[in-house]
Amino acid sequence: MKDRRRVAVVLAGAAAFLSLYAPQSLMPLLHAWLGANAALAGLIVSAGTFGVAVAAPFAGLLADRIGRQRVIVLAAFIVVLPTAAVALAQSPTQLIVARLLQGIFLPGIFGVTVAYIGSEWPQQQARKVTALYVAGTIGGGFCGRFTSGLVAEFAGWHWGFGVLAFGQLLLAIAIRAWLPPQRERVRSISTPLATMRALLRRAELRGAYAVGFSLLFALVGGFTYVTLRLAEPPFSLGPAALSAIFAVYLISVFVTPFSGKLLNRYGHARVLMIAWSITVSGLALSLLPHLMSMIAALTLFSAGLFIAQTAATSFVAEASGDARATSVGLYVLFYYLGGSVGGVLPAPLWMHFGWPGVAALIVAVGALSVTIGWRSFRFALRPAADAPAPLPEAGGEAP
C-alpha cells in the first residue's frame, strides 16, 4: 500500500502536467492551422496557464471542505473532458476555451497533491515523496510534449491531443485505485481573504510574487517561440524533432538538489542573480545558427530558470510564517499569470524581429526580476508586524 501510494503521487504529478504545455511542441502546426497568427497561437498556450492562475487559490479551499484525495481524483477524471475537447476542436475559439477549462481543473491535482503529501508523511519522508512528485511533474511535462509531437508528425495535431486525453484517463484510473483517502481530518483555513490581504501588504512577498511572474513568463515565452525558430531554416525541424528538444527540460531533476546547496551558501538574492545569468547566457547562445548550440542554449536556459524558481519558492515558504499555504497559493497565482502573458506578449516582437526580439524581451524581464528580487529577498526572514494571527495549515496545526 505504501509503495502504491508513492506511485500514485508520482502519477498525480504526471497527470498535472501531461497536457498543460503540450501545445508548445505543436506550435508550427498550430501556427499554420491558424493562418500564421503568432498571437493566436501563443494564446492557445496561455489559455491553459491562465486557467491555472484563476483556479489555483481556490483549489485548496475546496479540498479543505470535501477532502484532498477526493479533489485530486475528481480533478484527474474531469480534466480528461477538456483534453478530449482540445483534440476535437474545429475552430480557434473552441480550442482556446477547451484549453482554458484544462487549466481551471489542473490545480485540483498538483496544488492539492502537495498538501496531501505534507499531511500524510512525516516531515523527513515528505521531502523525499515531494521529490518523487516533482520528478512526476517533469516526466509528465516531457512525455506530453514528446508524445503529442511524435503522434502529430504522422497523424496531425488533433490526434496528438487525442492520445494525451487517453493518457489522462489512464492516469486518473491509476490514481483512483492507488491513492487512499487522507488519514487526518482536514481543517478549514479561517478568513482566507483577510490572510491574502495581509500577505499582499508585505513588500518582500509582493516582490517574490513578481519574481514568480517573471520566471514562468520567461519559460513559456522562451519555449513557445523557440519552437517557431527551430521550425525555420537552417534548423527546419518537424514536430517529432521539436518534441525531442524538450528533453532539456529534464535537467531540473538534477538542478533541484544543487539549487538547495547554492541557497544555503549564497542566499536567495545572490542565487537569483546567478540563475538569471545562466538563463541570459543560454539566450545569447541561442542566437547562433547551429542545432547543437541551440540544444546547449536551451539546457542553460532551463537550468537557470529552475534554479531561480527554487530560490523564489523557498523564499516565499520561509518568509510567510503561519500563512505559508495561502502565500504559496498567491505565488502560484502570479506565477501562472506570468505564463499566460508570456505566451502572448512576445508575439509582436516575433513577427517584427523574430527570435532575437523575443530573446531581448526575456533578457529585459530578467533584469527587472533580478532588481526586484535583490531588494525583496534581502529582507530578513521575519514575521510581518501586520501578519495575521497563526492559522491552522490545511490538514494540520500551524507550525
C-alpha positions in Angstrom: 0.0 0.0 0.0 2.8 2.4 0.9 4.6 1.8 -2.4 1.4 2.2 -4.3 0.6 5.4 -2.5 4.0 6.8 -3.6 3.4 5.7 -7.2 0.1 7.4 -7.1 1.7 10.6 -6.1 4.2 10.4 -9.0 1.3 9.7 -11.4 -0.6 12.7 -10.0 2.4 14.8 -10.8 2.5 13.4 -14.3 -1.3 13.9 -14.8 -1.0 17.6 -13.7 1.5 18.4 -16.5 0.9 15.9 -19.2 -1.2 18.2 -21.3 -0.6 21.7 -19.9 2.4 22.6 -22.1 1.9 20.1 -24.9 0.9 22.8 -27.4 4.5 24.1 -27.3 5.8 21.2 -29.4 2.9 21.6 -31.9 3.4 25.4 -32.4 4.4 25.2 -36.1 1.3 23.0 -36.9 -1.0 25.2 -34.9 0.6 28.3 -36.4 -0.1 27.0 -39.9 -3.7 26.0 -38.9 -4.4 29.4 -37.6 -3.1 31.2 -40.7 0.3 32.2 -39.3 -1.2 34.2 -36.5 1.5 34.1 -33.9 -0.5 35.9 -31.2 -3.4 33.5 -31.5 -1.0 30.5 -31.4 0.5 31.9 -28.3 -2.9 32.3 -26.8 -3.5 28.6 -27.1 -0.6 28.0 -24.7 -1.6 31.0 -22.4 -5.2 29.9 -22.1 -4.2 26.9 -20.1 -1.8 28.7 -17.8 -4.4 31.5 -17.3 -7.0 28.9 -16.2 -4.5 27.6 -13.7 -3.8 31.1 -12.4 -7.6 31.7 -11.9 -8.3 28.4 -10.1 -5.1 27.9 -8.1 -6.1 30.0 -5.0 -9.4 28.1 -4.7 -8.4 24.5 -5.2 -7.0 24.2 -1.7 -10.1 25.7 -0.2 -12.3 23.2 -2.0 -10.0 20.4 -0.8 -10.4 21.6 2.8 -14.1 21.2 2.5 -14.5 17.8 0.8 -11.1 16.1 1.2 -7.8 16.2 -0.6 -7.9 12.7 -2.1 -11.4 13.3 -3.4 -10.4 16.6 -5.1 -7.3 15.0 -6.7 -9.2 12.1 -8.1 -12.2 14.2 -9.2 -9.9 16.7 -11.0 -7.9 13.9 -12.6 -11.0 12.5 -14.2 -12.7 15.8 -15.1 -9.6 17.1 -16.9 -10.0 14.3 -19.4 -13.0 16.0 -20.9 -11.5 19.3 -21.9 -8.4 17.4 -23.1 -10.6 15.4 -25.4 -12.4 18.7 -26.4 -9.0 20.1 -27.4 -8.5 17.1 -29.7 -11.9 17.6 -31.3 -11.7 21.4 -31.7 -12.7 22.6 -35.1 -12.1 26.4 -34.6 -9.6 28.6 -32.7 -12.4 29.6 -30.2 -13.2 26.0 -29.4 -9.6 25.2 -28.9 -8.9 28.2 -26.6 -12.0 27.5 -24.5 -11.0 23.9 -24.1 -7.5 24.9 -23.1 -8.9 27.3 -20.5 -11.0 24.6 -19.0 -8.0 22.3 -18.8 -6.2 24.9 -16.8 -9.1 25.5 -14.4 -9.2 21.9 -13.4 -5.5 21.1 -13.2 -4.8 22.9 -9.8 -7.1 20.3 -8.2 -4.4 17.8 -9.0 -1.0 19.5 -8.4 -1.9 22.1 -5.9 -3.8 19.7 -3.7 -1.3 16.8 -4.1 1.4 18.9 -2.4 -0.9 19.5 0.6 -1.7 15.8 0.6 2.0 14.8 0.9 2.6 17.3 3.7 -0.2 15.7 5.8 0.3 12.0 5.0 4.0 11.6 5.6 6.3 12.7 8.4 8.5 15.7 7.6 11.6 13.8 6.6 9.7 11.3 4.4 7.6 14.1 3.0 10.6 15.8 1.5 11.6 12.5 -0.3 8.0 12.0 -1.5 7.8 15.6 -2.7 11.0 14.9 -4.7 9.2 11.9 -6.3 6.2 14.1 -7.1 8.4 16.8 -8.7 10.0 14.0 -10.8 6.5 13.0 -11.9 5.7 16.6 -13.0 8.9 16.8 -15.0 8.3 13.4 -16.6 4.6 14.2 -17.3 5.5 17.5 -18.9 8.2 16.0 -21.1 6.0 13.0 -22.1 3.2 15.3 -23.0 5.3 17.4 -25.3 7.2 14.4 -26.8 4.2 12.1 -27.3 1.9 14.8 -28.8 4.7 15.9 -31.2 5.6 12.4 -32.2 2.0 11.5 -33.0 1.3 14.8 -34.8 4.3 14.2 -37.1 2.4 11.3 -38.7 -1.3 11.9 -37.9 -1.8 15.6 -37.2 -2.1 17.7 -34.1 -5.7 16.6 -33.4 -4.5 13.0 -32.9 -1.6 14.3 -30.8 -4.0 15.8 -28.3 -6.3 12.7 -28.6 -3.5 10.5 -27.4 -3.0 12.8 -24.4 -6.7 12.6 -23.5 -6.4 8.8 -23.4 -3.2 9.1 -21.3 -5.0 11.4 -18.8 -7.8 8.8 -18.5 -5.3 6.0 -17.7 -3.6 8.2 -15.1 -6.9 9.1 -13.5 -7.8 5.4 -13.2 -4.5 4.5 -11.6 -4.6 7.5 -9.1 -8.2 6.5 -8.1 -7.0 2.9 -7.5 -3.8 3.6 -5.6 -4.3 6.9 -3.7 -6.0 6.3 -0.4 -8.1 9.0 1.4 -6.1 11.1 3.9 -5.8 9.8 7.4 -6.0 13.3 9.1 -9.2 15.3 9.3 -8.9 18.3 7.1 -9.2 21.6 8.9 -10.6 24.6 7.2 -8.4 27.8 7.0 -10.1 30.7 8.6 -10.6 34.1 6.9 -8.6 33.4 3.7 -9.3 36.8 2.2 -8.0 38.6 5.2 -4.9 36.4 5.1 -4.3 37.2 1.5 -4.7 41.0 2.1 -2.2 40.8 4.9 0.3 38.9 2.8 0.0 41.3 -0.1 0.7 44.3 2.2 4.3 42.9 2.7 6.7 44.4 0.2 9.1 41.4 0.2 6.4 39.0 -0.6 5.0 41.2 -3.4 8.5 41.2 -4.8 8.7 37.4 -4.6 5.3 37.1 -6.4 6.6 39.5 -9.1 9.7 37.3 -9.5 7.5 34.3 -9.9 5.5 36.1 -12.6 8.8 36.8 -14.5 10.0 33.2 -14.3 7.1 31.5 -16.0 6.8 34.4 -18.4 10.3 33.6 -19.5 9.8 29.8 -19.5 6.6 29.9 -21.5 7.7 32.7 -23.8 11.0 31.2 -24.5 9.9 27.6 -25.2 6.8 28.7 -27.1 8.6 30.9 -29.6 11.9 29.0 -29.9 9.9 26.2 -31.5 8.9 28.6 -34.3 12.5 29.5 -34.7 13.6 25.8 -34.8 10.9 25.1 -37.5 12.6 27.7 -39.8 15.8 27.3 -41.8 18.6 26.5 -41.0 17.0 24.1 -38.5 13.8 23.1 -40.3 12.7 20.7 -37.5 9.4 18.8 -37.7 7.0 18.2 -34.8 8.7 15.0 -33.6 12.2 16.6 -33.6 10.8 19.7 -31.9 9.3 17.4 -29.2 12.6 15.7 -28.6 14.2 19.2 -28.0 12.2 19.4 -24.8 14.3 16.7 -23.3 16.5 19.6 -22.0 13.6 20.1 -19.5 14.7 17.0 -17.7 17.7 18.9 -16.4 15.5 20.0 -13.5 15.8 16.6 -12.0 19.5 17.3 -11.3 19.2 21.0 -10.8 16.8 21.0 -7.9 19.1 19.5 -5.2 22.0 21.6 -6.5 19.9 24.7 -6.1 19.4 23.9 -2.4 23.1 23.8 -1.8 23.5 27.1 -3.6 20.8 28.7 -1.4 22.4 27.5 1.8 25.7 29.0 0.7 24.8 32.3 -1.0 21.2 33.1 -0.1 18.1 33.8 -2.2 19.1 37.1 -3.7 22.5 36.0 -5.0 21.2 32.7 -6.3 18.5 34.6 -8.2 21.2 36.7 -9.8 23.3 33.6 -10.6 20.3 31.8 -12.1 19.3 34.7 -14.4 22.9 35.0 -15.5 22.8 31.3 -16.6 19.5 32.0 -18.4 20.8 35.0 -20.2 23.9 33.1 -21.3 21.6 30.5 -22.8 19.6 33.1 -24.6 22.8 34.6 -26.1 24.0 31.2 -27.2 20.6 30.6 -28.9 21.3 33.3 -31.4 23.9 31.1 -33.1 22.5 29.2 -36.2 23.7 25.7 -35.1 21.5 23.0 -33.7 24.0 21.8 -31.1 24.4 25.4 -29.9 20.6 25.7 -29.6 20.4 22.5 -27.5 23.1 23.7 -25.2 21.4 27.1 -25.1 18.0 25.6 -24.1 19.7 23.5 -21.4 21.3 26.6 -19.9 18.0 28.5 -20.2 16.1 25.7 -18.4 18.7 25.2 -15.7 18.8 28.9 -14.9 15.1 29.3 -14.6 14.7 26.1 -12.4 17.4 27.4 -10.1 15.6 30.8 -9.9 12.3 29.0 -9.2 13.8 27.2 -6.3 15.1 30.5 -4.9 11.7 32.2 -5.2 9.5 29.4 -3.9 11.8 28.7 -0.9 11.9 32.4 0.0 8.1 32.5 0.0 7.9 29.4 2.1 10.4 30.7 4.6 9.1 34.3 4.8 5.4 33.7 5.1 5.2 32.4 8.7 2.0 30.7 9.7 0.2 31.7 6.5 2.5 29.6 4.3 -0.1 27.7 2.4 -2.1 30.8 1.5 1.1 32.6 0.5 2.3 29.8 -1.8 -1.2 29.8 -3.4 -0.7 33.5 -4.2 2.7 32.8 -5.6 1.2 30.2 -7.9 -1.4 32.7 -9.0 1.2 35.3 -10.1 3.5 32.5 -11.5 0.8 31.3 -13.9 -0.4 34.8 -14.8 3.2 35.3 -15.9 3.0 32.2 -18.0 -0.3 33.4 -19.6 1.3 36.8 -20.6 4.5 35.0 -21.7 2.6 33.1 -24.4 1.1 36.3 -26.0 3.2 39.4 -25.3 6.3 38.3 -27.3 4.1 37.8 -30.4 4.6 41.3 -31.9 8.4 41.1 -31.4 8.4 37.7 -33.0 6.5 39.0 -36.1 8.8 42.0 -36.5 12.2 40.8 -35.2 12.0 37.1 -34.9 13.7 35.1 -32.2 16.3 37.8 -31.3 13.4 40.1 -30.4 11.8 37.6 -28.1 15.2 36.8 -26.5 15.8 40.5 -25.9 12.4 40.8 -24.2 13.2 37.9 -21.9 16.6 39.5 -21.0 14.8 42.7 -20.1 12.3 40.8 -17.9 15.2 39.0 -16.3 17.0 42.3 -15.4 13.8 43.6 -13.8 13.3 40.3 -12.0 16.9 40.5 -10.5 16.3 44.1 -9.5 13.1 43.3 -7.7 14.4 40.1 -6.2 17.6 41.7 -4.9 15.6 44.2 -3.0 12.9 41.7 -1.8 15.0 38.6 -1.0 17.4 40.6 1.2 14.7 41.3 3.7 15.3 39.5 7.0 13.1 36.4 7.1 10.8 37.5 9.9 7.1 37.5 10.6 5.5 40.7 9.5 4.0 43.0 12.1 0.7 43.0 10.3 0.7 39.3 9.6 -2.5 37.5 10.6 -2.7 35.5 13.8 -1.4 31.9 13.5 -3.7 29.9 11.3 -4.1 26.2 11.0 -2.5 24.9 7.9 -4.6 22.7 5.6 -4.6 19.3 7.2 -2.8 20.1 10.4 -1.9 22.6 13.1 0.2 25.7 12.2 3.8 25.1 12.9 
